[in-house]
Amino acid sequence: MDYKEIIKLSLDDFDNKYLDHKKHKDYKNKDLIAIVNDGIWQWAWSLTDKPDNLLKLSKKLLLYGLDLDYKKDNQELKKILLTSHIKYSSYTQFEIFIAISIFLTKSSWYYQDEDHVYILS
């Protein structure tokens, strides 16, 4: 599956889960996926000051990115997953990062607390 297809599926999944999320707000089981600050998305797997039990799904995304075949039209997705700090210029780009995270980890939704972005399992 190429990155364009993954992004499309991720956004479709994101839209469907948004409708479900409006009904259920359970933030008990959450993993830190990223820190966002001044238009910079920093993957949680790159943080050194957070406990490992909060970073399981973020590390899962890192391993997924490492396993992608660079030659099979996955260069963009591989770059997104393996670059520790990514500058984004729009809310749409921010939502794409979240949608990819939710889709690839099979999580139920996300939760943002100040500059911390969590995905819910």
Backbone hydrogen bonds, N-H to C=O, Kabsch-Sander energy under -0.5 kcal/mol:
donor,donor_aa,acceptor,acceptor_aa,energy
3,Y,73,D,-1.3
6,I,2,D,-2.1
7,I,3,Y,-2.7
8,K,4,K,-2.2
9,L,5,E,-2.8
10,S,6,I,-2.7
11,L,7,I,-2.5
12,D,8,K,-2.2
13,D,9,L,-2.6
14,F,10,S,-2.5
15,D,11,L,-2.3
16,N,12,D,-2.2
17,K,13,D,-2.6
18,Y,14,F,-1.9
19,L,15,D,-1.3
20,D,16,N,-1.4
21,H,17,K,-3.0
22,K,18,Y,-1.6
23,K,20,D,-1.3
24,H,20,D,-1.3
26,D,24,H,-0.5
27,Y,25,K,-0.6
30,K,28,K,-1.0
31,D,119,I,-2.4
32,L,54,L,-1.9
33,I,117,V,-3.2
34,A,117,V,-1.7
35,I,42,Q,-2.3
36,V,115,D,-3.0
37,N,40,I,-1.8
40,I,37,N,-1.1
41,W,86,I,-3.4
42,Q,35,I,-2.8
42,Q,40,I,-0.6
43,W,41,W,-0.6
43,W,84,S,-1.9
44,A,33,I,-2.5
46,S,43,W,-1.6
47,L,44,A,-2.0
54,L,51,P,-1.8
55,L,52,D,-1.6
59,K,55,L,-2.6
60,K,56,K,-1.8
61,L,57,L,-1.8
62,L,58,S,-1.8
63,L,59,K,-2.5
64,Y,60,K,-2.1
65,G,61,L,-2.5
66,L,62,L,-2.3
67,D,63,L,-1.8
68,L,64,Y,-0.9
68,L,65,G,-0.6
70,Y,68,L,-0.7
72,K,69,D,-1.3
73,D,71,K,-0.6
78,K,74,N,-2.8
79,K,75,Q,-2.5
80,I,76,E,-2.4
81,L,77,L,-2.5
82,L,78,K,-1.9
83,T,79,K,-1.6
84,S,82,L,-0.6
86,I,41,W,-2.9
88,Y,39,G,-2.9
94,F,90,S,-1.7
95,E,91,Y,-2.5
96,I,92,T,-2.0
97,F,93,Q,-2.1
98,I,94,F,-1.9
99,A,95,E,-3.2
100,I,96,I,-2.7
101,S,97,F,-2.1
102,I,98,I,-2.8
103,F,99,A,-2.6
104,L,100,I,-2.8
105,T,101,S,-1.7
106,K,102,I,-0.8
106,K,103,F,-0.6
107,S,102,I,-1.8
108,S,120,L,-2.6
109,W,120,L,-0.8
111,Y,118,Y,-2.6
113,D,116,H,-2.5
114,E,112,Q,-0.5
116,H,113,D,-2.4
117,V,34,A,-3.0
118,Y,111,Y,-3.4
118,Y,116,H,-0.5
119,I,31,D,-2.5
120,L,109,W,-3.3
121,S,29,N,-2.3
